[in-house]
Amino acid sequence: MRALLQRVTEASVTVEGAVLGEVGPGLMILVCAMQGDTEEAADRLAAKVAKLRIFEDEAGKMNRSVLDVAGAALVISQFTLAADTSRGNRPGFSTAAPPEDGRRLYERFAAQLQGQGIPVATGRFGADMKVALVNDGPVTIWLEA
């Protein structure tokens, strides 16, 4: 699985004019299941995200996790993280998991984060979403599990 994390002061997701999820300080996470990914990959990725020390401590060093700062997470499905741009000018997405697997693993990832005590808001899998955020830092991290 792949994820792109952004440390945020706030983030929200809107579908068809309705806000589906919003968070204050914490993380906005774009997540993509790849072909062959398993539940274990979703679990590993969620554990890594929960413990990743990308929030500042009292000394201004990135030394605290989203758990440490009592932050929340907005989790958005994003199959375009599977983009293959190695040939030509049009990205290919054949390495993304099939939609039924992608939905299952996306939901598993979000549930695993929530199970670790992180408040989680989500978008709608497969929907045309509008995501708004204020990137804090900016801090943006790419992860694979």
C-alpha positions as CSV (number, residue, x, y, z in Angstrom):
1,M,0.0,0.0,0.0
2,R,1.0,3.5,-0.6
3,A,0.2,6.7,1.3
4,L,1.0,10.3,1.0
5,L,0.8,12.1,4.4
6,Q,0.4,15.8,4.9
7,R,0.7,17.3,8.3
8,V,-2.3,19.7,8.5
9,T,-3.8,22.3,10.8
10,E,-7.2,21.4,9.2
11,A,-8.6,19.4,6.3
12,S,-11.9,18.5,4.8
13,V,-13.5,16.5,2.0
14,T,-16.6,17.4,0.1
15,V,-18.7,15.2,-2.3
16,E,-21.5,16.8,-4.3
17,G,-21.4,19.9,-2.1
18,A,-21.7,18.1,1.2
19,V,-18.8,17.9,3.7
20,L,-18.3,14.2,4.4
21,G,-15.3,14.5,6.8
22,E,-13.2,17.1,8.4
23,V,-10.4,17.2,11.0
24,G,-8.5,19.8,12.9
25,P,-4.8,19.4,13.6
26,G,-3.3,16.1,12.5
27,L,-2.9,14.3,9.1
28,M,-4.5,14.3,5.7
29,I,-3.7,10.9,4.3
30,L,-4.1,9.9,0.6
31,V,-4.0,6.1,0.5
32,C,-3.8,3.6,-2.4
33,A,-3.9,-0.2,-2.4
34,M,-1.7,-1.8,-5.0
35,Q,-2.1,-5.1,-6.7
36,G,-1.2,-8.0,-4.4
37,D,-1.6,-5.9,-1.2
38,T,-3.1,-7.7,1.8
39,E,-4.7,-6.9,5.1
40,E,-1.3,-7.2,6.7
41,A,0.0,-4.4,4.5
42,A,-2.9,-2.2,5.5
43,D,-2.2,-3.0,9.2
44,R,1.6,-2.3,8.8
45,L,0.9,1.0,7.1
46,A,-1.6,2.1,9.7
47,A,0.9,1.2,12.5
48,K,3.7,3.1,10.8
49,V,1.5,6.2,10.3
50,A,0.3,6.2,13.9
51,K,3.9,6.1,15.2
52,L,5.6,8.3,12.6
53,R,7.3,11.2,14.4
54,I,6.5,14.2,12.2
55,F,5.1,16.7,14.7
56,E,7.2,19.1,16.5
57,D,8.1,18.8,20.2
58,E,8.8,21.7,22.6
59,A,12.3,22.2,21.1
60,G,10.9,22.5,17.5
61,K,12.2,19.0,16.4
62,M,10.0,16.5,14.6
63,N,9.8,14.1,17.5
64,R,6.1,13.5,18.1
65,S,3.6,11.2,16.5
66,V,-0.1,12.0,15.6
67,L,-0.9,9.9,18.7
68,D,1.5,12.0,20.9
69,V,-0.2,15.3,19.8
70,A,-3.8,13.8,20.0
71,G,-4.3,14.6,16.3
72,A,-6.9,13.3,13.9
73,A,-6.6,11.8,10.4
74,L,-8.6,12.5,7.3
75,V,-8.2,9.4,5.1
76,I,-8.9,9.7,1.4
77,S,-8.8,6.9,-1.2
78,Q,-6.4,7.9,-4.0
79,F,-5.8,5.3,-6.8
80,T,-3.7,7.8,-8.7
81,L,-0.8,7.2,-6.3
82,A,-0.3,4.0,-8.4
83,A,0.5,6.1,-11.4
84,D,3.2,4.7,-13.7
85,T,4.7,7.6,-15.6
86,S,7.7,5.7,-17.0
87,R,6.4,5.7,-20.6
88,G,4.9,8.5,-22.5
89,N,2.9,11.4,-21.1
90,R,-0.2,9.6,-19.9
91,P,0.0,7.9,-16.6
92,G,-1.0,4.2,-16.3
93,F,-2.8,2.8,-13.3
94,S,-2.6,-0.9,-13.9
95,T,-0.7,-1.5,-10.7
96,A,-3.5,-0.3,-8.5
97,A,-5.6,-2.9,-6.8
98,P,-8.9,-3.8,-8.4
99,P,-11.7,-1.6,-7.0
100,E,-13.2,-4.2,-4.6
101,D,-9.8,-4.9,-3.1
102,G,-8.9,-1.2,-3.0
103,R,-12.1,-0.4,-1.1
104,R,-11.6,-3.3,1.4
105,L,-8.0,-2.3,2.1
106,Y,-8.8,1.4,2.3
107,E,-11.5,0.7,4.9
108,R,-9.2,-1.6,6.8
109,F,-6.5,1.0,6.9
110,A,-8.9,3.6,8.3
111,A,-10.3,1.2,10.8
112,Q,-6.8,0.2,12.0
113,L,-5.9,3.9,12.5
114,Q,-9.1,4.4,14.5
115,G,-8.4,1.3,16.5
116,Q,-5.1,2.8,17.7
117,G,-7.0,5.8,19.2
118,I,-6.7,8.3,16.3
119,P,-10.0,10.0,15.4
120,V,-10.6,9.3,11.7
121,A,-12.7,11.0,9.1
122,T,-13.0,9.6,5.6
123,G,-14.1,10.5,2.1
124,R,-16.2,8.2,-0.2
125,F,-14.3,5.5,-2.0
126,G,-14.5,6.0,-5.8
127,A,-16.3,9.4,-5.6
128,D,-15.2,12.7,-7.2
129,M,-14.0,14.4,-4.0
130,K,-12.9,17.9,-3.3
131,V,-10.2,18.0,-0.6
132,A,-9.3,21.2,1.2
133,L,-6.4,21.4,3.6
134,V,-3.9,23.7,5.3
135,N,-0.5,22.0,5.1
136,D,1.4,22.6,8.3
137,G,5.1,23.2,7.7
138,P,4.7,22.2,4.9
139,V,5.3,18.6,5.9
140,T,4.6,15.9,3.2
141,I,5.8,12.3,3.6
142,W,5.5,9.3,1.1
143,L,5.2,5.8,2.7
144,E,4.9,2.3,1.3
145,A,4.1,-0.8,3.2
